[in-house]
Amino acid sequence: MTTKHILLNAFNMNCVGHINHGHWTHPRDTSDQYHTLRYWTELAQLLERGLFDGLFIADIVGVYDVYQGGVDVTLRESVQLPVNDPVPLVSAMAAVTRHLGFGLTANLTYQAPYLFARTLSTLDHLSEGRVGWNIVTGYLDSAARAMGLDEQIAHDERYDRADEYLEVLYKLWEGSWEDGAVRRDRQARVYADPSKVHKIRHAGRHYRVEGYHLSEPSPQRTPVLYQAGSSGRGQRFAARHAECVFISPPNKEVGRKIVRDLREQIAQAGRHPDDVKIFMGAAVVVAPTQAEARDKHAEYLGHAAPEAGLAHFSASTGIDYGRYGLDDPVGYGPTNAIESATRVAREHNWTRRDLLAQFSLGGRYPAIVGDPATVADALQDWVRDTGVDGFNLSRIVTPESYADFIDLVVPVLQDRGVYKTAYEAGTLRQKLFGQGDRLPARHEGAHHRPLARPA
Ligand SMILES: Cc1cc2nc3c(=O)[nH]c(=O)nc-3n(C[C@H](O)[C@H](O)[C@H](O)COP(=O)(O)O)c2cc1C
């Protein structure tokens, strides 16, 4: 029997403070160089040395202005502000790597599907099939106002629109150009065969699109689809579309439940429960010995900004924790932000003090601290106890967090046979699932292929 390999993504964002806030003040941290190309190309090469499956790049439209009703903490601590566009990073990183995958976050609410389809096809061409898209619909009123709306579209309605958006994209990516449409026949003077390139016609509730996909088919056509919503509606969306799902459970019990519910829904949607890889967020502090790891953790705690973590969480939940005393009960009403984050906070009745304690390292992910064997044990325990397939490793001090992990933890995981020792060939989808470059036939997107359509 072969042991299942743990999957690994590095979790990052084109900004200074991503998940673990405050560490930009650490003398060895380089995150304030995020606006240089070198920061990203060196990071991509480092991750490829560690055989990471992917670099997952978060993104946000809008600012975190819920905490204390403004952006003071957000700006002082650089809590995902300033934030640059992640799209241009991918081609630069693809140019200096051969295998690393890229999970790009893009919010569909504020961009037309026709143009966005081309952006992703272009990146899939340039990276030779290493692109994934993290489908997000936004959770910030500040974004809605910046983009000309009075307030956000309601939570479930955002997913309804996303369903239709995906339908348009599948038609463009899977349906517009048949296999064999591109002939590149110099002698016959035929670049593309007109009989095999089709205009798509979509007239739905939210989108109307009539046209040919601008890009010729890229290696994966549809990029690997990632998603991160854990509400009921979010899980239904994931079950229908996602190939990779990100979760951030505060403990194993919650993690186990999310994984079980999700796999059930995937099966109900007519897919195989293993058609989706589930990644959870984790922060790791590792050093050669337990004592050194504890010292490093203590050193990191000295730079962390728990209040910045709280400002981030306020925006995620739509609740201004700045209005509450440390031990006041928090009024957890309905939210239009991240429903799953708010639900967990409400179920535990977390106060401001509870949250600040949880965010001692500046962020909300479970921190795993120890020597390499202890960290490897903890990761394997999470996989065994919750059923996740892998981890989204957040940075604490960058690039040190990733380098430590690669130098110290990866060899232990490899010795135990739970981590690859070389990359497989092929596209990101082929590497993750081993079943080819394209969406499997049972995925909804495949139903939009020309031959799958009724005549
Ligand atoms: C681990 C994780 C990462 C996420 N990353 C982003 C992101 O980069 N950008 C974004 O706009 N939303 C992000 N989200 C928010 C989700 O896309 C989604 O909007 C949110 O989870 C609300 O879904 P829900 O109410 O169904 O849980 C993330 C959520 C999770 C759990």
Ligand as a Chemical Component Dictionary entry (heavy atoms), coordinates in Angstrom:
data_LIG
# 
_chem_comp.id                   LIG 
_chem_comp.type                 NON-POLYMER 
_chem_comp.pdbx_formal_charge   0 
_chem_comp.three_letter_code    LIG 
# 
loop_
_chem_comp_atom.comp_id 
_chem_comp_atom.atom_id 
_chem_comp_atom.alt_atom_id 
_chem_comp_atom.type_symbol 
_chem_comp_atom.charge 
_chem_comp_atom.model_Cartn_x 
_chem_comp_atom.model_Cartn_y 
_chem_comp_atom.model_Cartn_z 
_chem_comp_atom.pdbx_ordinal 
LIG C1  C1  C 0 -8.651  29.990 4.374  1  
LIG C2  C2  C 0 -9.457  31.058 3.713  2  
LIG C3  C3  C 0 -8.838  31.909 2.806  3  
LIG C4  C4  C 0 -9.566  32.924 2.182  4  
LIG N1  N1  N 0 -8.934  33.776 1.333  5  
LIG C5  C5  C 0 -9.634  34.803 0.795  6  
LIG C6  C6  C 0 -8.998  35.749 -0.040 7  
LIG O1  O1  O 0 -7.803  35.673 -0.303 8  
LIG N2  N2  N 0 -9.730  36.751 -0.544 9  
LIG C7  C7  C 0 -11.064 36.885 -0.303 10 
LIG O2  O2  O 0 -11.673 37.823 -0.813 11 
LIG N3  N3  N 0 -11.700 35.996 0.488  12 
LIG C8  C8  C 0 -11.010 34.987 1.041  13 
LIG N4  N4  N 0 -11.647 34.108 1.863  14 
LIG C9  C9  C 0 -13.082 34.254 2.052  15 
LIG C10 C10 C 0 -13.845 33.248 1.220  16 
LIG O3  O3  O 0 -13.582 33.330 -0.131 17 
LIG C11 C11 C 0 -15.337 33.425 1.401  18 
LIG O4  O4  O 0 -15.743 34.683 0.919  19 
LIG C12 C12 C 0 -15.654 33.390 2.809  20 
LIG O5  O5  O 0 -15.069 32.244 3.405  21 
LIG C13 C13 C 0 -17.152 33.438 3.010  22 
LIG O6  O6  O 0 -17.648 32.223 2.745  23 
LIG P1  P1  P 0 -18.633 31.525 3.744  24 
LIG O7  O7  O 0 -19.495 32.603 4.307  25 
LIG O8  O8  O 0 -19.327 30.596 2.813  26 
LIG O9  O9  O 0 -17.775 30.849 4.761  27 
LIG C14 C14 C 0 -10.940 33.091 2.483  28 
LIG C15 C15 C 0 -11.554 32.231 3.391  29 
LIG C16 C16 C 0 -10.839 31.229 4.006  30 
LIG C17 C17 C 0 -11.550 30.316 4.968  31 
# 
loop_
_chem_comp_bond.comp_id 
_chem_comp_bond.atom_id_1 
_chem_comp_bond.atom_id_2 
_chem_comp_bond.value_order 
_chem_comp_bond.pdbx_ordinal 
LIG C1  C2  SING 1  
LIG C2  C3  SING 2  
LIG C2  C16 DOUB 3  
LIG C3  C4  DOUB 4  
LIG C4  N1  SING 5  
LIG C4  C14 SING 6  
LIG N1  C5  DOUB 7  
LIG C5  C6  SING 8  
LIG C5  C8  SING 9  
LIG C6  O1  DOUB 10 
LIG C6  N2  SING 11 
LIG N2  C7  SING 12 
LIG C7  O2  DOUB 13 
LIG C7  N3  SING 14 
LIG N3  C8  DOUB 15 
LIG C8  N4  SING 16 
LIG N4  C9  SING 17 
LIG N4  C14 SING 18 
LIG C9  C10 SING 19 
LIG C10 O3  SING 20 
LIG C10 C11 SING 21 
LIG C11 O4  SING 22 
LIG C11 C12 SING 23 
LIG C12 O5  SING 24 
LIG C12 C13 SING 25 
LIG C13 O6  SING 26 
LIG O6  P1  SING 27 
LIG P1  O7  DOUB 28 
LIG P1  O8  SING 29 
LIG P1  O9  SING 30 
LIG C14 C15 DOUB 31 
LIG C15 C16 SING 32 
LIG C16 C17 SING 33 
# 
